[in-house]
Amino acid sequence: MAKLDHIGKETLATVVELDKATNGSHRRDFFTKRFEAQDKHPEAFISIGAVEAGKMVGFVFCHLLQGEFGGDELIAVLDAMAVEPASQGHGVGHELMQQLIDEIRHRGGKDLRTQVGWDQPAVIDFFSNTGFSMAPRLILERSTRDVRF
């Protein structure tokens, strides 16, 4: 079992490398801004790391929103999650998710939401296995280049 701890900006380099190893992107700016916002408003963020043998092997980040998505309840939004490839399939992600849900409940949150690309079937499977289901909404997007009406 991994030891789970709340994490802060001192873990930035490790978080960036874990994210890159599992998600394929280098998002140092995203995580830097995330930790800065968390330092300013700790009540609005949850960051949990999984540590095995003194090494961080996974993390989960979410933020809390009040009155979003057409309601007035406290909603949690999962922003980022990663488990190093060698630790996947050993329950680390499930432990992270359980601790995240426990913390959301402790803070009065009612729902946890996230998004995932259709081209990530393993991530979709993980979320399905941890109780997520399709939302009754569609996310729409369009380019703002060469917009003509």
C-alpha positions in Angstrom: 0.0 0.0 0.0 1.2 3.5 -0.9 1.5 6.2 1.8 -0.7 9.1 0.8 0.1 12.7 1.7 -1.1 16.1 0.7 1.5 17.7 -1.5 2.7 21.2 -2.4 5.1 23.1 -4.6 8.2 21.3 -3.3 7.0 18.3 -5.4 6.8 20.3 -8.7 9.7 18.6 -10.5 8.4 15.1 -9.6 4.8 15.9 -10.5 5.9 17.3 -13.9 8.0 14.2 -14.6 5.2 11.8 -13.5 2.7 13.7 -15.6 5.0 13.5 -18.7 5.6 9.8 -18.2 1.9 8.9 -18.0 0.2 11.6 -20.1 2.9 12.4 -22.6 2.9 16.2 -22.1 5.2 18.6 -20.3 2.9 20.9 -18.3 5.3 22.7 -15.9 3.5 26.0 -16.4 0.1 24.4 -15.5 1.4 22.8 -12.3 3.4 25.9 -11.3 0.2 28.0 -11.6 -1.7 25.2 -9.8 0.6 25.2 -6.8 0.6 29.0 -6.7 -3.2 29.1 -6.6 -3.2 26.3 -4.0 -0.9 28.4 -1.8 -3.2 31.4 -2.0 -6.5 29.5 -1.6 -5.8 26.1 0.1 -9.5 25.6 0.9 -10.3 25.5 -2.8 -7.7 22.8 -3.8 -6.9 19.2 -3.0 -3.5 17.7 -3.9 -2.6 14.2 -2.9 0.5 12.2 -3.6 1.2 8.5 -3.3 4.6 7.5 -2.0 6.2 4.1 -2.0 9.7 3.4 -0.7 10.3 7.1 -0.3 9.4 7.9 -3.9 6.3 9.6 -5.3 4.6 7.2 -7.6 1.3 9.0 -8.3 -0.7 12.1 -7.6 -4.2 13.5 -8.0 -5.2 17.2 -8.1 -8.7 18.7 -7.9 -10.3 22.0 -7.2 -13.6 22.9 -5.6 -16.2 25.1 -7.1 -19.4 26.5 -5.5 -22.4 27.3 -7.7 -21.0 26.0 -11.0 -22.6 23.7 -13.6 -26.0 25.2 -13.0 -26.3 24.3 -9.4 -25.5 25.7 -6.0 -23.7 22.7 -4.4 -20.0 22.3 -3.9 -18.5 20.4 -6.8 -15.1 18.9 -7.1 -13.3 18.9 -10.5 -10.4 16.5 -11.0 -7.7 18.4 -12.9 -4.9 15.9 -13.1 -4.0 12.4 -12.1 -1.0 10.2 -12.8 0.5 6.9 -11.6 3.9 5.9 -12.8 3.8 3.1 -15.4 5.6 0.6 -13.1 3.0 1.2 -10.3 -0.1 1.0 -12.5 -2.4 -2.0 -11.9 -1.3 -2.3 -8.3 -4.1 -0.2 -6.7 -2.3 3.1 -6.4 -4.8 4.9 -8.5 -7.7 3.4 -6.6 -6.1 4.5 -3.3 -5.6 8.0 -4.6 -9.2 8.2 -5.8 -10.6 6.9 -2.5 -8.6 9.4 -0.5 -9.7 12.2 -2.8 -13.4 11.3 -2.5 -13.0 11.1 1.3 -11.5 14.6 1.4 -14.1 16.0 -0.9 -16.9 14.5 1.4 -15.1 15.9 4.4 -15.2 19.4 2.8 -18.9 19.1 1.9 -18.5 18.3 -1.8 -21.4 16.4 -3.5 -20.0 15.4 -6.9 -16.7 14.8 -8.6 -16.3 15.6 -12.3 -13.6 15.3 -14.8 -13.1 14.9 -18.5 -11.1 12.4 -20.6 -10.4 12.1 -24.3 -12.0 9.3 -26.4 -8.5 8.4 -27.5 -7.6 7.4 -23.9 -9.4 4.0 -23.4 -7.3 3.0 -20.4 -8.1 6.2 -18.6 -11.8 5.8 -19.5 -11.7 2.2 -18.1 -10.1 3.4 -14.9 -12.7 6.1 -14.4 -15.5 3.6 -15.1 -14.0 1.2 -12.6 -13.9 3.9 -10.0 -17.6 4.8 -10.3 -17.6 7.6 -12.9 -20.4 7.6 -15.6 -21.2 9.7 -18.6 -22.5 13.1 -17.6 -25.8 14.3 -19.0 -24.0 17.2 -20.8 -22.0 17.7 -23.9 -18.9 19.7 -24.0 -18.8 21.8 -27.2 -15.8 23.6 -28.6 -14.9 25.5 -31.7 -11.9 27.3 -33.1 -11.8 31.0 -32.8 -9.6 31.4 -35.9 -11.2 33.0 -38.9 -14.6 33.4 -37.2 -17.2 34.8 -39.6 -20.9 35.1 -39.0 
